[in-house]
Amino acid sequence: MLVVIKRYRKLGLGRELVRRCLTVMQREGADECMLEVECNNEGALRLYQSLGFIRDKRLEKYYLNGHDAFRMKLRFKKPCPWREPQEDDGIFKAGLEFLEKEKEKTRRRMEERSELAEAIRNMDLGKEDVGEEDQTLGLGLWRDGPLWLQYPGKYDPPKPEESSSPS
């Protein structure tokens, strides 16, 4: 199964993965490639058809969710509409550049988080710095929270004492 994460789609990565798989299959002597695609997966159907696959058969209730599938075939004996990626290949290059940028963003985010974690570790907070009210609030005891519901009344704010002086 080949899958491209949603945020990386429309960059030609899926097409490139399929092209490379087909190239290896053909190089290893395969005569054809067969695969199944869910009937309502229009993106995958377009991709495979653009690479020369044809719909061979409809498979009723093929998937566990009850959806049908198309069996698709590509015969290698005919000339195929793909080629090995070239260094000057625009989509291939754009995909690599995008992945490099994402890698750099991830690296920066991880550095920022590690700096933040280090700063938190270096903070010197003793119990004397935190008041009684702050400790309760620090537990996240909001009125509809699980502890509030589990222990009704336990975390209610203290009621002002009523004076018992005669009127």
CYANA upper distance limits for C-alpha pairs under 8 A (distance plus 0.5 A):
  2 LEU  CA     14 GLY  CA      8.00
  2 LEU  CA     17 LEU  CA      8.35
  3 VAL  CA     14 GLY  CA      7.79
  4 VAL  CA      8 TYR  CA      6.94
  4 VAL  CA      9 ARG  CA      6.66
  4 VAL  CA     13 LEU  CA      7.78
  4 VAL  CA     14 GLY  CA      6.76
  5 ILE  CA      9 ARG  CA      7.07
  8 TYR  CA     13 LEU  CA      8.14
  9 ARG  CA     13 LEU  CA      7.58
  9 ARG  CA     14 GLY  CA      8.09
 11 LEU  CA     91 ILE  CA      7.42
 11 LEU  CA     94 ALA  CA      7.99
 11 LEU  CA     95 GLY  CA      6.23
 12 GLY  CA     16 GLU  CA      6.61
 12 GLY  CA     91 ILE  CA      6.72
 12 GLY  CA     92 PHE  CA      7.58
 12 GLY  CA     95 GLY  CA      7.40
 13 LEU  CA     17 LEU  CA      6.66
 13 LEU  CA     92 PHE  CA      8.24
 13 LEU  CA     95 GLY  CA      7.21
 14 GLY  CA     18 VAL  CA      6.73
 15 ARG  CA     19 ARG  CA      6.55
 15 ARG  CA     47 LEU  CA      7.37
 16 GLU  CA     20 ARG  CA      6.64
 16 GLU  CA     85 PRO  CA      8.48
 16 GLU  CA     92 PHE  CA      7.97
 17 LEU  CA     21 CYS  CA      6.75
 18 VAL  CA     22 LEU  CA      6.60
 19 ARG  CA     23 THR  CA      6.60
 19 ARG  CA     82 TRP  CA      6.88
 19 ARG  CA     83 ARG  CA      7.84
 19 ARG  CA     84 GLU  CA      8.14
 20 ARG  CA     24 VAL  CA      6.79
 20 ARG  CA     84 GLU  CA      7.86
 21 CYS  CA     25 MET  CA      6.68
 22 LEU  CA     26 GLN  CA      6.58
 22 LEU  CA     33 CYS  CA      8.16
 23 THR  CA     27 ARG  CA      6.53
 23 THR  CA     83 ARG  CA      8.31
 23 THR  CA     84 GLU  CA      7.95
 24 VAL  CA     28 GLU  CA      6.56
 25 MET  CA     29 GLY  CA      6.99
 25 MET  CA     30 ALA  CA      5.96
 25 MET  CA     33 CYS  CA      8.41
 26 GLN  CA     30 ALA  CA      5.66
 26 GLN  CA     31 ASP  CA      7.62
 26 GLN  CA     76 PHE  CA      7.15
 30 ALA  CA     76 PHE  CA      7.85
 31 ASP  CA     75 ARG  CA      6.50
 31 ASP  CA     76 PHE  CA      5.80
 31 ASP  CA     77 LYS  CA      7.08
 32 GLU  CA     73 LYS  CA      7.35
 32 GLU  CA     74 LEU  CA      5.89
 32 GLU  CA     75 ARG  CA      4.65
 32 GLU  CA     76 PHE  CA      5.79
 32 GLU  CA     77 LYS  CA      8.39
 33 CYS  CA     73 LYS  CA      6.12
 33 CYS  CA     74 LEU  CA      5.64
 33 CYS  CA     75 ARG  CA      7.00
 33 CYS  CA     76 PHE  CA      8.26
 34 MET  CA     71 ARG  CA      7.33
 34 MET  CA     72 MET  CA      6.09
 34 MET  CA     73 LYS  CA      5.01
 34 MET  CA     74 LEU  CA      7.05
 35 LEU  CA     71 ARG  CA      6.16
 35 LEU  CA     72 MET  CA      5.85
 35 LEU  CA     73 LYS  CA      7.16
 36 GLU  CA     69 ALA  CA      6.56
 36 GLU  CA     70 PHE  CA      6.00
 36 GLU  CA     71 ARG  CA      4.97
 36 GLU  CA     72 MET  CA      6.54
 37 VAL  CA     41 ASN  CA      7.44
 37 VAL  CA     44 ALA  CA      7.58
 37 VAL  CA     45 LEU  CA      7.42
 37 VAL  CA     69 ALA  CA      5.75
 37 VAL  CA     70 PHE  CA      5.81
 37 VAL  CA     71 ARG  CA      7.09
 37 VAL  CA     72 MET  CA      7.94
 38 GLU  CA     63 TYR  CA      8.36
 38 GLU  CA     67 HIS  CA      7.40
 38 GLU  CA     68 ASP  CA      6.57
 38 GLU  CA     69 ALA  CA      4.74
 38 GLU  CA     70 PHE  CA      6.85
 39 CYS  CA     45 LEU  CA      8.43
 39 CYS  CA     67 HIS  CA      7.88
 39 CYS  CA     68 ASP  CA      6.24
 39 CYS  CA     69 ALA  CA      5.36
 39 CYS  CA     70 PHE  CA      6.43
 41 ASN  CA     45 LEU  CA      6.79
 42 GLU  CA     46 ARG  CA      6.59
 43 GLY  CA     47 LEU  CA      6.73
 44 ALA  CA     48 TYR  CA      6.68
 45 LEU  CA     49 GLN  CA      6.54
 46 ARG  CA     50 SER  CA      6.50
 47 LEU  CA     51 LEU  CA      7.01
 48 TYR  CA     52 GLY  CA      7.06
 48 TYR  CA     53 PHE  CA      5.89
 49 GLN  CA     53 PHE  CA      5.29
 49 GLN  CA     54 ILE  CA      6.76
 51 LEU  CA     80 CYS  CA      7.96
 51 LEU  CA     81 PRO  CA      6.33
 51 LEU  CA     82 TRP  CA      7.32
 52 GLY  CA     74 LEU  CA      6.83
 52 GLY  CA     80 CYS  CA      7.29
 52 GLY  CA     81 PRO  CA      7.06
 53 PHE  CA     72 MET  CA      6.41
 53 PHE  CA     73 LYS  CA      5.70
 53 PHE  CA     74 LEU  CA      5.12
 54 ILE  CA     72 MET  CA      5.86
 54 ILE  CA     73 LYS  CA      5.95
 54 ILE  CA     74 LEU  CA      7.08
 55 ARG  CA     70 PHE  CA      6.74
 55 ARG  CA     71 ARG  CA      6.51
 55 ARG  CA     72 MET  CA      5.01
 55 ARG  CA     73 LYS  CA      7.11
 56 ASP  CA     70 PHE  CA      7.58
 56 ASP  CA     71 ARG  CA      5.93
 56 ASP  CA     72 MET  CA      5.77
 56 ASP  CA     73 LYS  CA      6.84
 57 LYS  CA     70 PHE  CA      6.21
 57 LYS  CA     71 ARG  CA      5.70
 57 LYS  CA     72 MET  CA      7.78
 58 ARG  CA     68 ASP  CA      7.49
 58 ARG  CA     69 ALA  CA      6.35
 58 ARG  CA     70 PHE  CA      5.08
 58 ARG  CA     71 ARG  CA      6.81
 59 LEU  CA     68 ASP  CA      6.08
 59 LEU  CA     69 ALA  CA      5.56
 59 LEU  CA     70 PHE  CA      6.41
 59 LEU  CA     71 ARG  CA      7.51
 60 GLU  CA     67 HIS  CA      7.76
 60 GLU  CA     68 ASP  CA      5.16
 60 GLU  CA     69 ALA  CA      7.20
 61 LYS  CA     65 ASN  CA      8.30
 61 LYS  CA     66 GLY  CA      5.07
 61 LYS  CA     67 HIS  CA      5.44
 61 LYS  CA     68 ASP  CA      5.04
 61 LYS  CA     69 ALA  CA      7.83
 62 TYR  CA     66 GLY  CA      7.16
 62 TYR  CA     67 HIS  CA      6.77
 62 TYR  CA     68 ASP  CA      5.71
 62 TYR  CA     69 ALA  CA      6.33
 63 TYR  CA     67 HIS  CA      5.98
 63 TYR  CA     68 ASP  CA      7.08
 63 TYR  CA     69 ALA  CA      7.83
 76 PHE  CA     80 CYS  CA      7.30
 85 PRO  CA     89 ASP  CA      6.95
 85 PRO  CA     92 PHE  CA      7.53
 86 GLN  CA     92 PHE  CA      8.43
 87 GLU  CA     92 PHE  CA      8.31
 87 GLU  CA     93 LYS  CA      7.55
 88 ASP  CA     93 LYS  CA      7.49
 89 ASP  CA     93 LYS  CA      6.50
 90 GLY  CA     94 ALA  CA      6.51
 91 ILE  CA     95 GLY  CA      6.55
 92 PHE  CA     96 LEU  CA      6.84
 93 LYS  CA     97 GLU  CA      6.66
 94 ALA  CA     98 PHE  CA      6.58
 95 GLY  CA     99 LEU  CA      6.71
 96 LEU  CA    100 GLU  CA      6.70
 97 GLU  CA    101 LYS  CA      6.76
 98 PHE  CA    102 GLU  CA      6.73
 99 LEU  CA    103 LYS  CA      6.55
100 GLU  CA    104 GLU  CA      6.71
101 LYS  CA    105 LYS  CA      6.70
102 GLU  CA    106 THR  CA      6.63
103 LYS  CA    107 ARG  CA      6.67
104 GLU  CA    108 ARG  CA      6.72
105 LYS  CA    109 ARG  CA      6.68
106 THR  CA    110 MET  CA      6.64
107 ARG  CA    111 GLU  CA      6.76
108 ARG  CA    112 GLU  CA      6.69
109 ARG  CA    113 ARG  CA      6.66
110 MET  CA    114 SER  CA      6.57
111 GLU  CA    115 GLU  CA      6.61
112 GLU  CA    116 LEU  CA      6.70
113 ARG  CA    117 ALA  CA      6.56
114 SER  CA    118 GLU  CA      6.56
115 GLU  CA    119 ALA  CA      6.67
116 LEU  CA    120 ILE  CA      6.74
117 ALA  CA    121 ARG  CA      6.69
118 GLU  CA    122 ASN  CA      6.68
119 ALA  CA    123 MET  CA      6.85
125 LEU  CA    129 ASP  CA      6.75
126 GLY  CA    130 VAL  CA      7.87
127 LYS  CA    131 GLY  CA      8.46
130 VAL  CA    134 ASP  CA      6.59
130 VAL  CA    135 GLN  CA      7.10
131 GLY  CA    135 GLN  CA      6.91
132 GLU  CA    136 THR  CA      7.21
133 GLU  CA    137 LEU  CA      6.79
134 ASP  CA    138 GLY  CA      6.31
135 GLN  CA    139 LEU  CA      7.11
136 THR  CA    140 GLY  CA      7.82
136 THR  CA    141 LEU  CA      7.48
137 LEU  CA    141 LEU  CA      6.68
140 GLY  CA    145 GLY  CA      8.15
141 LEU  CA    145 GLY  CA      6.47
141 LEU  CA    146 PRO  CA      8.40
141 LEU  CA    147 LEU  CA      6.85
141 LEU  CA    148 TRP  CA      6.52
141 LEU  CA    155 TYR  CA      8.03
142 TRP  CA    148 TRP  CA      7.28
143 ARG  CA    148 TRP  CA      6.26
143 ARG  CA    149 LEU  CA      8.14
144 ASP  CA    148 TRP  CA      6.86
144 ASP  CA    149 LEU  CA      7.07
145 GLY  CA    149 LEU  CA      6.89
146 PRO  CA    150 GLN  CA      6.46
147 LEU  CA    151 TYR  CA      6.47
148 TRP  CA    152 PRO  CA      6.19
148 TRP  CA    153 GLY  CA      8.18
148 TRP  CA    154 LYS  CA      8.17
148 TRP  CA    155 TYR  CA      7.25
151 TYR  CA    155 TYR  CA      8.08
152 PRO  CA    156 ASP  CA      8.48
